[in-house]
Amino acid sequence: MSKKYSFKEIKKHDNEASIWIVVGNNVYDITRYLEQHPGGKEILLDMAGTDCTAAYESAYHTPVADEILEQYKIGEVVDEEKKN
């Protein structure tokens, strides 16, 4: 069973020490991926603690990127308050 997180909790993870993002309805802790991101860590820091589904999809990520992202999945969003 997947752990559930509210946006109140997700928004707390908005800095270099702890970066959580939402893509779709899934929550990812991408803190360990920060230095590996090919687009630079600044992009991830800008998205930290937010629903970045639109940005992720508009960047046309490859299936390999999707596989990498899945490695960092920690749960799902429990509410519909998807606000940045």
OpenMM code with the backbone's topology and positions (N, CA, C; nanometers):
from openmm import Vec3, app, unit

residues = "MET SER LYS LYS TYR SER PHE LYS GLU ILE LYS LYS HIS ASP ASN GLU ALA SER ILE TRP ILE VAL VAL GLY ASN ASN VAL TYR ASP ILE THR ARG TYR LEU GLU GLN HIS PRO GLY GLY LYS GLU ILE LEU LEU ASP MET ALA GLY THR ASP CYS THR ALA ALA TYR GLU SER ALA TYR HIS THR PRO VAL ALA ASP GLU ILE LEU GLU GLN TYR LYS ILE GLY GLU VAL VAL ASP GLU GLU LYS LYS ASN".split()
positions = [
    Vec3(0.0830, -0.1175, 0.0000),
    Vec3(0.0000, 0.0000, 0.0000),
    Vec3(0.0886, 0.1255, 0.0000),
    Vec3(0.0554, 0.2191, -0.0850),
    Vec3(0.1337, 0.3401, -0.1005),
    Vec3(0.1034, 0.4405, 0.0110),
    Vec3(0.2059, 0.5073, 0.0593),
    Vec3(0.1876, 0.6095, 0.1621),
    Vec3(0.1185, 0.7312, 0.1002),
    Vec3(0.0338, 0.7971, 0.1780),
    Vec3(-0.0416, 0.9128, 0.1317),
    Vec3(0.0129, 1.0400, 0.1958),
    Vec3(0.0269, 1.1458, 0.1160),
    Vec3(0.0778, 1.2736, 0.1637),
    Vec3(-0.0166, 1.3863, 0.1221),
    Vec3(-0.0341, 1.4808, 0.2111),
    Vec3(-0.1130, 1.6009, 0.1791),
    Vec3(-0.0186, 1.7052, 0.1180),
    Vec3(-0.0770, 1.8025, 0.0487),
    Vec3(0.0059, 1.9096, -0.0047),
    Vec3(0.0659, 1.9936, 0.1068),
    Vec3(0.0023, 1.9980, 0.2205),
    Vec3(0.0589, 2.0687, 0.3354),
    Vec3(0.1946, 2.0072, 0.3714),
    Vec3(0.2036, 1.8750, 0.3706),
    Vec3(0.3293, 1.8061, 0.3998),
    Vec3(0.4286, 1.8209, 0.2850),
    Vec3(0.3820, 1.8048, 0.1626),
    Vec3(0.4693, 1.8118, 0.0448),
    Vec3(0.5379, 1.9481, 0.0356),
    Vec3(0.4631, 2.0544, 0.0628),
    Vec3(0.5164, 2.1903, 0.0520),
    Vec3(0.6299, 2.2184, 0.1497),
    Vec3(0.6430, 2.1392, 0.2539),
    Vec3(0.7515, 2.1558, 0.3514),
    Vec3(0.8862, 2.1125, 0.2940),
    Vec3(0.8840, 2.0358, 0.1873),
    Vec3(1.0056, 1.9794, 0.1276),
    Vec3(1.0429, 2.0596, 0.0040),
    Vec3(1.0838, 2.1823, 0.0285),
    Vec3(1.1042, 2.2783, -0.0794),
    Vec3(1.2439, 2.3408, -0.0796),
    Vec3(1.3416, 2.2635, -0.0338),
    Vec3(1.4773, 2.3177, -0.0275),
    Vec3(1.5791, 2.2084, -0.0585),
    Vec3(1.7020, 2.2485, -0.0719),
    Vec3(1.8071, 2.1558, -0.1136),
    Vec3(1.8252, 2.0367, -0.0188),
    Vec3(1.7889, 2.0519, 0.1059),
    Vec3(1.8027, 1.9430, 0.2031),
    Vec3(1.6952, 1.8361, 0.1859),
    Vec3(1.5813, 1.8739, 0.1289),
    Vec3(1.4706, 1.7800, 0.1105),
    Vec3(1.3791, 1.8311, -0.0004),
    Vec3(1.3863, 1.7650, -0.1138),
    Vec3(1.3085, 1.8073, -0.2302),
    Vec3(1.2071, 1.6994, -0.2666),
    Vec3(1.0817, 1.7338, -0.2476),
    Vec3(0.9726, 1.6476, -0.2922),
    Vec3(0.9000, 1.7192, -0.4048),
    Vec3(0.8566, 1.6416, -0.5028),
    Vec3(0.7743, 1.6953, -0.6115),
    Vec3(0.6559, 1.6024, -0.6340),
    Vec3(0.5565, 1.6558, -0.7026),
    Vec3(0.4412, 1.5765, -0.7426),
    Vec3(0.4365, 1.5752, -0.8947),
    Vec3(0.4211, 1.4553, -0.9505),
    Vec3(0.3978, 1.4376, -1.0940),
    Vec3(0.2798, 1.3431, -1.1042),
    Vec3(0.1742, 1.3896, -1.1702),
    Vec3(0.0502, 1.3131, -1.1721),
    Vec3(-0.0080, 1.3184, -1.0327),
    Vec3(-0.0312, 1.2048, -0.9767),
    Vec3(-0.0811, 1.1978, -0.8395),
    Vec3(0.0232, 1.1348, -0.7471),
    Vec3(0.1453, 1.1241, -0.7973),
    Vec3(0.2521, 1.0584, -0.7222),
    Vec3(0.3481, 1.1579, -0.6603),
    Vec3(0.4019, 1.1219, -0.5443),
    Vec3(0.4977, 1.2051, -0.4721),
    Vec3(0.6355, 1.1403, -0.4839),
    Vec3(0.7344, 1.2231, -0.5162),
    Vec3(0.8713, 1.1751, -0.5330),
    Vec3(0.9664, 1.2555, -0.4457),
    Vec3(1.0562, 1.1860, -0.3756),
    Vec3(1.1633, 1.2505, -0.3004),
    Vec3(1.2859, 1.2453, -0.3899),
    Vec3(1.3160, 1.3552, -0.4554),
    Vec3(1.4248, 1.3583, -0.5532),
    Vec3(1.5522, 1.4219, -0.4964),
    Vec3(1.5608, 1.4313, -0.3662),
    Vec3(1.6755, 1.4936, -0.3005),
    Vec3(1.8071, 1.4315, -0.3474),
    Vec3(1.8142, 1.3010, -0.3524),
    Vec3(1.9388, 1.2322, -0.3911),
    Vec3(1.9707, 1.2472, -0.5398),
    Vec3(1.8732, 1.2912, -0.6191),
    Vec3(1.8933, 1.3054, -0.7634),
    Vec3(1.9384, 1.4462, -0.8024),
    Vec3(1.9386, 1.5362, -0.7096),
    Vec3(1.9649, 1.6778, -0.7364),
    Vec3(2.0896, 1.7009, -0.8213),
    Vec3(2.2010, 1.6448, -0.7827),
    Vec3(2.3274, 1.6678, -0.8532),
    Vec3(2.3374, 1.5911, -0.9849),
    Vec3(2.2507, 1.4932, -1.0058),
    Vec3(2.2567, 1.4108, -1.1269),
    Vec3(2.1672, 1.4628, -1.2394),
    Vec3(2.0763, 1.5532, -1.2093),
    Vec3(1.9790, 1.5985, -1.3085),
    Vec3(2.0491, 1.6667, -1.4259),
    Vec3(2.0273, 1.6167, -1.5482),
    Vec3(2.0965, 1.6709, -1.6647),
    Vec3(2.0638, 1.8174, -1.6930),
    Vec3(1.9493, 1.8642, -1.6492),
    Vec3(1.9105, 2.0035, -1.6714),
    Vec3(1.9604, 2.0972, -1.5639),
    Vec3(2.0314, 2.0442, -1.4659),
    Vec3(2.0842, 2.1253, -1.3565),
    Vec3(1.9932, 2.1227, -1.2350),
    Vec3(2.0532, 2.1422, -1.1206),
    Vec3(1.9770, 2.1340, -0.9968),
    Vec3(1.8815, 2.2506, -0.9770),
    Vec3(1.9083, 2.3648, -1.0412),
    Vec3(1.8230, 2.4820, -1.0248),
    Vec3(1.6795, 2.4544, -1.0683),
    Vec3(1.6634, 2.3793, -1.1749),
    Vec3(1.5290, 2.3447, -1.2231),
    Vec3(1.4539, 2.2677, -1.1155),
    Vec3(1.5203, 2.1711, -1.0545),
    Vec3(1.4561, 2.0915, -0.9510),
    Vec3(1.4269, 2.1754, -0.8269),
    Vec3(1.5177, 2.2629, -0.7909),
    Vec3(1.4948, 2.3494, -0.6751),
    Vec3(1.3755, 2.4416, -0.6976),
    Vec3(1.3579, 2.4883, -0.8211),
    Vec3(1.2427, 2.5732, -0.8532),
    Vec3(1.1108, 2.4982, -0.8382),
    Vec3(1.1135, 2.3670, -0.8576),
    Vec3(0.9922, 2.2853, -0.8517),
    Vec3(0.9688, 2.2222, -0.7150),
    Vec3(1.0631, 2.2343, -0.6262),
    Vec3(1.0566, 2.1676, -0.4964),
    Vec3(0.9300, 2.2042, -0.4195),
    Vec3(0.8628, 2.1025, -0.3688),
    Vec3(0.7429, 2.1219, -0.2882),
    Vec3(0.6177, 2.1544, -0.3662),
    Vec3(0.6206, 2.1329, -0.4974),
    Vec3(0.5066, 2.1701, -0.5815),
    Vec3(0.4599, 2.0541, -0.6702),
    Vec3(0.3465, 2.0772, -0.7327),
    Vec3(0.2968, 1.9870, -0.8371),
    Vec3(0.3596, 2.0345, -0.9674),
    Vec3(0.4527, 1.9592, -1.0182),
    Vec3(0.5222, 1.9998, -1.1401),
    Vec3(0.4851, 1.9106, -1.2586),
    Vec3(0.3655, 1.8564, -1.2557),
    Vec3(0.3192, 1.7680, -1.3630),
    Vec3(0.3290, 1.8355, -1.4993),
    Vec3(0.2765, 1.9557, -1.5114),
    Vec3(0.2760, 2.0255, -1.6409),
    Vec3(0.4186, 2.0500, -1.6901),
    Vec3(0.5056, 2.0941, -1.6015),
    Vec3(0.6444, 2.1201, -1.6400),
    Vec3(0.7143, 1.9912, -1.6813),
    Vec3(0.6905, 1.8836, -1.6069),
    Vec3(0.7527, 1.7549, -1.6391),
    Vec3(0.7057, 1.7065, -1.7761),
    Vec3(0.5775, 1.7144, -1.8002),
    Vec3(0.5231, 1.6676, -1.9276),
    Vec3(0.5657, 1.7560, -2.0438),
    Vec3(0.5756, 1.8854, -2.0233),
    Vec3(0.6130, 1.9751, -2.1333),
    Vec3(0.7607, 1.9641, -2.1692),
    Vec3(0.8402, 1.9058, -2.0811),
    Vec3(0.9829, 1.8878, -2.1088),
    Vec3(1.0087, 1.7644, -2.1953),
    Vec3(0.9049, 1.6905, -2.2275),
    Vec3(0.9157, 1.5719, -2.3136),
    Vec3(1.0242, 1.4758, -2.2637),
    Vec3(1.0117, 1.4358, -2.1393),
    Vec3(1.1062, 1.3407, -2.0821),
    Vec3(1.0966, 1.2059, -2.1539),
    Vec3(1.2088, 1.1376, -2.1605),
    Vec3(1.2157, 1.0073, -2.2266),
    Vec3(1.1636, 0.8984, -2.1330),
    Vec3(1.1381, 0.7793, -2.1876),
    Vec3(1.1009, 0.6669, -2.1019),
    Vec3(1.2078, 0.6361, -1.9961),
    Vec3(1.3333, 0.6611, -2.0282),
    Vec3(1.4405, 0.6398, -1.9308),
    Vec3(1.4230, 0.7368, -1.8137),
    Vec3(1.3891, 0.8610, -1.8419),
    Vec3(1.3650, 0.9597, -1.7354),
    Vec3(1.2483, 0.9156, -1.6482),
    Vec3(1.1453, 0.8609, -1.7108),
    Vec3(1.0306, 0.8111, -1.6341),
    Vec3(1.0723, 0.6976, -1.5411),
    Vec3(1.1593, 0.6106, -1.5890),
    Vec3(1.2086, 0.4997, -1.5064),
    Vec3(1.2913, 0.5511, -1.3886),
    Vec3(1.3742, 0.6502, -1.4151),
    Vec3(1.4549, 0.7098, -1.3077),
    Vec3(1.3632, 0.7723, -1.2035),
    Vec3(1.2641, 0.8487, -1.2494),
    Vec3(1.1715, 0.9138, -1.1572),
    Vec3(1.1024, 0.8115, -1.0677),
    Vec3(1.0620, 0.6999, -1.1234),
    Vec3(0.9915, 0.5970, -1.0457),
    Vec3(1.0745, 0.5452, -0.9288),
    Vec3(1.2056, 0.5486, -0.9420),
    Vec3(1.2937, 0.5030, -0.8344),
    Vec3(1.2806, 0.5899, -0.7090),
    Vec3(1.2309, 0.7114, -0.7266),
    Vec3(1.2219, 0.8069, -0.6168),
    Vec3(1.0797, 0.8228, -0.5632),
    Vec3(0.9886, 0.7410, -0.6096),
    Vec3(0.8494, 0.7496, -0.5639),
    Vec3(0.8399, 0.7087, -0.4175),
    Vec3(0.7708, 0.7942, -0.3400),
    Vec3(0.7529, 0.7643, -0.1977),
    Vec3(0.6053, 0.7528, -0.1597),
    Vec3(0.5154, 0.7879, -0.2506),
    Vec3(0.3740, 0.7782, -0.2170),
    Vec3(0.2849, 0.8506, -0.3157),
    Vec3(0.1660, 0.8840, -0.2673),
    Vec3(0.0653, 0.9497, -0.3500),
    Vec3(0.0066, 1.0693, -0.2765),
    Vec3(-0.0508, 1.1595, -0.3547),
    Vec3(-0.1187, 1.2755, -0.2976),
    Vec3(-0.2543, 1.2303, -0.2443),
    Vec3(-0.2863, 1.2727, -0.1234),
    Vec3(-0.4106, 1.2319, -0.0609),
    Vec3(-0.5237, 1.3325, -0.0849),
    Vec3(-0.4884, 1.4573, -0.1173),
    Vec3(-0.5931, 1.5581, -0.1381),
    Vec3(-0.5869, 1.6164, -0.2778),
    Vec3(-0.6829, 1.6970, -0.3097),
    Vec3(-0.6906, 1.7553, -0.4439),
    Vec3(-0.6495, 1.9011, -0.4442),
    Vec3(-0.5786, 1.9457, -0.3436),
    Vec3(-0.5419, 2.0855, -0.3297),
    Vec3(-0.4228, 2.1221, -0.4172),
    Vec3(-0.4037, 2.0665, -0.5291),
    Vec3(-0.2833, 2.0789, -0.6117),
    Vec3(-0.2531, 2.2252, -0.6460),
    Vec3(-0.1935, 2.2935, -0.5510),
    Vec3(-0.1533, 2.4328, -0.5710),
    Vec3(-0.0039, 2.4445, -0.5473),
    Vec3(0.0611, 2.5296, -0.6249),
    Vec3(0.2056, 2.5488, -0.6115),
    Vec3(0.2405, 2.6457, -0.5035),
] * unit.nanometer
topology = app.Topology()
chain = topology.addChain("A")
for resn in residues:
    res = topology.addResidue(resn, chain)
    for name in ("N", "CA", "C"):
        topology.addAtom(name, app.Element.getBySymbol(name[0]), res)
